[in-house]
């Protein structure tokens, strides 16, 4: 049976596993910043998963299953991810940066068939690796090993993950501070960086120290406007979600117990979606 979000959240190995996962995602960001920008906000992250699912679900022998801008917009609107204009602008940006491409030179506007490029799929596979590795660290399983032995299962696995993410209330409607950051460009990476620097021995505290001291250095590394990041941090500080152990800019930043719990709850829910998809993809296939 796949792990539930509650089982993941309360497991003693959950934090260390999620921290390793965060570092793996930070590495992807550092090595592929342009592609990482696809997932810069939660909305874009969900749009990216929709596009990948449409790509993997297409049947080369059935034109009705081809991914087009029109089909992408239809799925995005059906799942209340974004407006029509936002969805269309997202696809055009993906085409511009060669994250997606037209299948052929022929075609007409929104009916022109698209596909995700191989480089994009290769980088995204690192996202899958990171989450399967976390699940294995939690229960001692061998999901990643199984996936590495059967990489051809990716086109079946990813759409199931996308379906689960789109229907998860906990993922799509997280807590107040988490929600504050997910609308910030690279907000997910901001939170991953904060949480990855926590000493697990401090995780029981009401104010949990991180490794962040300088907002300017933090913003520079993230390629964010210092003013924009500082504004978001100020909003989070007003909520009591972050602060500084001593003088601002000369001491480490802390995150509140509530913010930490919000972050871990979303990670647990996301991992539960991945595990359920993996179970359906690998073990159900094996049983049949």
N, C-alpha and C positions, 0 to 999 in steps of 0.2 A: 504494500500500500504506500502511496506517496505521502510525504510528510505534510502535515497541516501547518498553516501559518503559526498557530498557537504552539505547536510542538517545536517549530524552528525557533520562535522567539524566546522560549524558556530554556532552550538547550544551553548547557554551560560552554559549549564550543562555538556558539553562534557568533559572538562578538569577534573573536579572532578570525573566524572564517569570513565574516562580512568585511573585516578590515583588509584581509588579503585580497578579497574581491575588489574592494575600493582601490587598492594599490594597482591591481591589474587594469582597472578601467582608467586610472590616471595615466598609466603607461601607454594605453591606447591613445589617450588624448594627446600625450606628448609626442608620440610617433606619427599620428595621423590627425593633426588638428583640424584640417579641412573637413575630413569625414566626421570627426567628433562633433563638429558644428551642426551636423544633421540632428544630433541628439541634445542640442544646447539647452532646450527647455522641454518640459514634459510634453507640451503639445507637439513639438517637432519630433520628440522621441516616439510618440504614438503614431504620428504620420509616417515616420520611417518604418515602423513595424507593419503598418497597413501596406505600404509599398512593397516590402519584402514578401509579405504573405501573398499579395496578388501576383508577384513575380513567380513564386514557387508553386502556386496553384494553377498556373496556366498550363494548358494542354496544347502542345505544338500542332496537334491534329484537329483542334477545335478553335476556330477564330473567336468564338463567343467568350472564351476564357482569357483572351489576350488582355494584358494590362494596357490601358489607355488612360489619358488624362480624364476622360469622361467617366470611366469605371472607377478610377481612383477617387474622384470627387463624390461619386455616388456612395461608395463605402464609407468615406470620411463623414459625409453628411448623415448617413444612416446611423452611425455610431456616435454622433454629436461630438466629434473630435475638433472640428474647425469649420469656419465658413467656407463657402465655395471659392471666394477670392483668395483666401489664405491657402487653401489646398492647391489651387492652380499655381499660385506664386511659388509654393514649395516645390512642385514638380519642375517648374521652369528653372529654379535654382539648382536642383539636382542635375538637370540636363547640362546646365552651364558649366558646372564643376566636374562633369564626367562621372558623377556618382550613379547616374542612370544614363541610358542611351536609347536612341531609336533603333529598332531591330532592322529596319530597312530604310532606304532613301525615299521610298514611295510612302504615301499616306496623306491624310488630310486632318490637320488641326488636332482636335481632341480625340479623334478616332485613330490616330497614328499609334501603332503598337510600340510599347517600350519594354525595356528589361533593365535589371540592375546589373552593373558591371561586375566583372570577376574580382577586381581589386576590392570593391565594396563588400562583396560576399566574404572574401578572405578575411578582411578586417573585422566584420561583424561576427565571424566564427569565433574570434577571440572573446567576444561578449558571452557566447555560449559556453566556452571553456571555463571562463571565470565563475559562472554561476553553477555549473556542474561540479567544479572543484569545491566550491563552498558547501554544496549539499553533501558531497563525499566526506568533507572534513567533519561535518556535523554528525553523520551516522555511520561513518566507516564504509560507505558504499563504494561501488566501482562504476558509477555512471560515466565519468569522463573516459575511463578505459574502454567501456563499451562503445561510446560515441566515436572515439579515435579508431576503433576497429571497424566501425560502420559509418563513415562520414557521409555516405550516400543517403542517410536518413535525415540530413539537414532539411531538405525540401518538405518533408513531412512534419518535422519537429517545429520549425519556426512558425508556420501558420497556426499551430495549436497554441504556442506561446502567445502569439498576437491575439488570438481569440480570448485567451484567459486574461490578458492585460486589459483588453477593452471592456471586459465585463466585471473587473474587480473594483468594487467600491473603495476598498482601502487604498489601492494604487492610484485610482483616479481622483479620490477625494481625501487626501491625507490631512494631517493636523495643521494647525494654524501657521506655525513657523515653517514647517516643511513647504506648505503652500506658498509662503512668502518667497522662498528661494527658487521654486521650480519655474517661476515666470521670469527669473533673471537669466540672461544668457550664461550658459555654463553653470547654472545654479546647482545642478546635480553634482558636478565636479567640485564646486565650492563645498558642498556638504560632505562629499567623499573625503576631501582633503582634511576638513575639520575632524571628522570622525576617525580617519585612519591614524591620526596623531595622538589619539587617546591611549593612555596606559590602562589596560584592562583592570589593573589593580585599583584604579580610581573610579571605575564605572558605577560604583554604588553611591558616590557622592551626589549631593544636590547640585553642586557646581563642579563640573568635570573639566579639568584643565586639558587644553589641546596643545599642539606644537606651534600655533600661529602667534606671532608677535606683531609684525609689521603689516598693516593693511596695504601699504604702497607696494611692498615686495609681493604680497599675495596677489594684488591686482595685476602687477606686471607679469607674473608667471602665468596668470589666467588670460592675459591679453584683454583685460577688461578695463573700462574707465574706472580710475580710482574713485572718482566722484560718485559714479553709479553704484559701485560696490559698497562704498562707505555709507551711502544712503540706505541700502538694503540692510547693512549691518546695524545702522542706527535704528531702523524700524524693528529689527529683531531684538535689539537692546531694550527698546521701549516696551516690548512684550515680556521682558525678563528672560529671554531665551539665550542671550549671550552677554558677556561682559569681560572685564579684564581683572586678573588677580590683583594687580597693583595699578601703577600709572598706565594710562592708555598709551600704546605704542612702545612701552618700555617693559611690558610684562606679558605673560601669555594670556591668550583669550580662553575663556571657559564657555562651555555650553551647559544649558540647564538640563536637569533630569527629564523634564517634559519634552524638550527638543530632541534629546538623545532617544527617548522612548518612541517619539514620532518617527524618527529616522529608522530605528530598528524594526518598528511595526511595518513600515512600507517595504523594507528589505525582506522581511519574513514573508509578507504577502506575495512579493514578486518571486521569491524563491519557491514558494508553494505552487505558484502558477507554472514555473519552469519544471518542477518535479512532477506535477500532474500531467503536463504535456509529455515529459520524458517517459513516464509510466505508460501512457496511452500509445505512444509512438513505438517504444521498444518492446515492452513486455506483452502488450496486447497483440502486437505483430507476431511475436514469438509463439504466443499461445495459439494463434490462428494458423 
